[in-house]
Amino acid sequence: MTDDEQPALPHLDLVPGDLPIVEAFGYPPDADTPQARDARERCWCPFVDGPCTKLLSLAGTGVCSLRYGAEGFAADTVWAVCQHRLKGAPFQEAIDRHFGARAPDARLVTELRVKQPRLSLDGVGVLVHDRAENDVEVVGIEAQTIDTRGGSVKGMWNAYVQGRPDSWRDEYSDGVKFGVNTTNVWKRLLPQVTGKARLYKGWDSKLYVLVHDPVFQFLTRRMALQRLPKQSASKAEIVWLCWDYEEGLPRDDAGMLKSGIDDAVHTTIEQVESAFLGVAHTPRNEFVRSLLKKLGPDLV
């Protein structure tokens, strides 16, 4: 990205309370600390400590999180909407929890691709005992945020970077229609998690899943997920680490929103698969009524 293409610094005093953008380039849109200003000026992602790749993608924004009232959630619920938002400290915490006192000797490898089956692994924690003998311990780490749907976030982003965040609604002449894609999480996350967990089980390890807490709540409201008691935690094949922002969205000294991981949820692969496959289905007669209604009276 050239200097001419970089977003302009916004008028921070004009950022309204109803702007859905909660974080941009890792900081609240009105943050005025040296770290926040530097991230905006360089279009920098503090979670991967590199340029914001989302800005250069089809999304075309530097938005990390949004405020949106999805069905069943409060209107002020904050959703992390970038795949990189949970990287950095949360990945390290997964390594710390798994390796314990040996964690300082462990290393993190990110975005590792394997050929059979062809897939990408978000992160792998590795503890090398003897490189010559391929004697290593590994642990898998996957991160799950959520995608947006139903409309573009670019309108509010453009208003923000052009220094008129207080007029962001003017970008949506037909009304603001963006949302978060909970359905896509349902279809994509659970098959990926169980598939990768079986891979790590075959490698004598387990999978840690860093998941934004509202996303995990959505999943567990939709399915009856059984879990292991803490006294059986060592038998877990999938460990869910629920990450979220602190209540009230307090900021640290750098201006970044405070966040963290609560207690882990320990499950087996079978528990997750059984919950996913055991979701109640719509009765046939109810399905047929919906089908005929969709067809319309002229086609029945």
N, C-alpha and C positions, 0 to 999 in steps of 0.2 A: 504494500500500500504506500503510495506516495504521500508527501506532506500535504498536497492539495486535496487528497481524498480523505484525510483523517477528519473525524468528527470535530466540530468546533466545541470549545468549552461552553457549556450551557450557563445560563443565568441562574445560579443556584438559589437566589432569593425568590425566584419565580416558580420554583417547584411546588405544585399544589399538593394538598393532602390526599386528593383523590386520584393522583397519578398511579396507575397500576404497577409501574416499574418499581420494584423494591430494591434491586441491586443492578448495577451496570458496571462492567469491568471490576466486579468484586466488591463494590461499595454502594451504599445508598446514594440515590441520585443527587441528594443535596449535601453529601459529605464534602467538607472543605479542608481536610487535613492534607499535609504534604504528600502522604502516600496515595490518597484518593486522586489528588490533582495529577500526580505522576502517572497513575494508571490510565486516566482519561487521555492525557497528552500523548502517551505511547500506545494507546489501545492495547493495554496489557492485562493478561489474566494472572492474578496473583496465586491462583490455585494450582496452576501448572508451571508458573513462573516463566511464561513465554507469551508471545503475541496471541491475541484473542482469535482463535480459529473460527468461532461462530460468526464473527464479523465478516470473514472472507467466504463464508458458506452461502447457501441459498437463503438462509435465515436473514443474513445481512444486518444483524444487530449485535450489540454487546450486552444484551440483557441476560442476567443470571437467574433472576427470580421475579415472579409476578404475584400480585394480590388478586385473588379470584374466588368467588363463592360457588364452588362446584356443588352439585346436588348432595345434600347431606352434610355439608361443611359450612362453617360460618363465612360470611361475606368477606371478612378480613383475613382469611386463610392465605398464607404465603406459600407458594409452590416453587421449588427449584426447577427451572426449565432448561438447564444446560447440563450436558453430560459431564462436564468438568467441575461442576460446583462441589461435588463430594470428594474431589481429589485433594492431595496434600495431607493435612493433619488426620482426616478420617481414615485414609489408607494406612497411615503409620499406626494409628490406634489398633487397627485390625491385626497388624503384625505384632504389636506389643501384647495384645490379648492372647494371640496364638503361641508365641515363642516365650513369653514371660521374661524371666531374667536374662534369657539368651538373645532377646530382641536387638540389643545394640550390635550384635554380630550379623544380624540378618540384613538382606538387601531387598529392594523392591525393583522389579522389572515391570514396566507398563506397556500396554498395547502390543502384546506378544501374539503373533499369528501361528496357528498350527494347521497342518494340512489334512489330517485324518482324525475327525471330520474337519472340514474347512471352516474355521471360525477364529474370532479374535478374542483374546482374554484381556480384560481390563487391567488386571494386575496380578502378579505372582510374587509372593514373599518367598525368599530362598535363603537357606542357611547351608553354606558349603562346609562339609567336613573334610572331604578329600577330592579335589578336582580331578586328579589323575584317575581315580576309581569311579568317577561319577557318583560319589557318595554325597548326596544332598537331601535336605528336607525341604518340602515345598508346601505352600498353602495358597489357595485361590482367593482372589478378592474381586468381586464385581460390584459396580455401583449402579443404582437405578434412581433416576429423577423422572421427569414427565415431559411430554411434548405438548405444544399448544395446538389448538384446532379451531375451525370455524371462522377464521379471519386472520388477517395479518397484524402482527405487533409492530410492523414497520411504521405505521402512521404515528403512534405515540413516540416511537424512537426518533423519527425524523423531527417531530416537534421539540423533543428534548435536546438533541444535538444542535438544532438550529437556534437554540436560545429562546424558545417560546414554549416551555413545558406547560405553562398555564393555559394554553389554547390547544392542548392535545386532542380534545374532543372534536375540534374543527376538522380533523383529519378523517372523521368518520361521518360522512353526510347521511348515510343510511343507518346510523346507530352503531354502537360498539358491540361487536359480535364474537370476539375472540373467547376462547375457553381453554381448558386443559383436557387432554385426551386420555381419560381414565380407561376407556375401552381398549385403547392400544396397549396400555400397560398390562391389562388382563391377558390379552392375546399373546403378547410378546415376552413378558417377564418370566412367567412360571415355566413355560416350556424351555426357555434358555437356562433358567436356574437349575431345573432338574437334570437337563442334559449335561451341563457343565459339572454339576455335583457328581454325576456318575463317572465323568472323566477323572475328576480328582480322587474319587473313591478307588478307581483302578490304579491310581498313582499313590495309594496308601496315604491319602490326605483328605481334607475337607474343604468346603467352600464357605467363605464369609461373604454375605450380601449386605453391602451398605445401601440402605434404602431410606428415602425421605419418609418421615413418620406419617404424614397424611396419605402417602401412597400405600404404605403398609396397612394403615387403617382401612383404606378402601378395599384392599385385598381381603383382609380378615373379616370385614363386614359382609363380603360376598360369599365367602366360603368358611366352613367350620374347620379351621386349622388346629389340629392337635399339636401339642408340644411336649418336649421332654421336661421332667422336673430338673431343677438345678443339680440335684445329687447324681443325675445321670448325664450331665452335660458332656462328659468325655465321649459319649456314644453318638453325639450329634454328627450328622453328615452335612447339614446346612445350618449355618449360624447367621441369624438375621441381626444386624446392628442398626437400630433405628436412630437416625440422625435428624435433628431439627434445630430451628432457631429458638433462642431463649424467649420466654414469655415477655411481651412488651417490647421486643426487638431492641434491647440495649446494645450499645456500641462499645468496642474496646478503644484503647488510646489511639489506635491508627484510624479509627472511624469505621471499622468493619463490624458487621453485625455479629454478635456472639452466638455461638452454636455449639452443639456437642452431641454425644451419643449416650443414650440411656442404657439400661440393662439389656443384655443379649437375649434373644429368643432362640432356643435350641430345638432343632427338628431333625427328623430323618428324611431321607428321600421319599420313602413310602408314605409318610405322613403328608408331605406336600402334594404328592401325586394323587393320593386318595381324596384330599380336600378339593383339589382342582377338578377331578373327574366326578366328584360326588355332589356338585352344585345342583340344586333343584332345577328342573326344566319346566318350561311352560306346558300345560296340558294341551293335548292335540286339539280339542274343541275350541279353546281360546286362541290357539294359533290359527285355526281355520277361519275364525271370525275376523281376525286381523288381516288375514290374507284376502278374504272376499271384500273387506272394506277398502283395501288398497286397490283392488281391481276396479272398483266402482260399479254402479248399478248397470251401466250399459254393457259390461263384459260378463255379467253373471247369467 
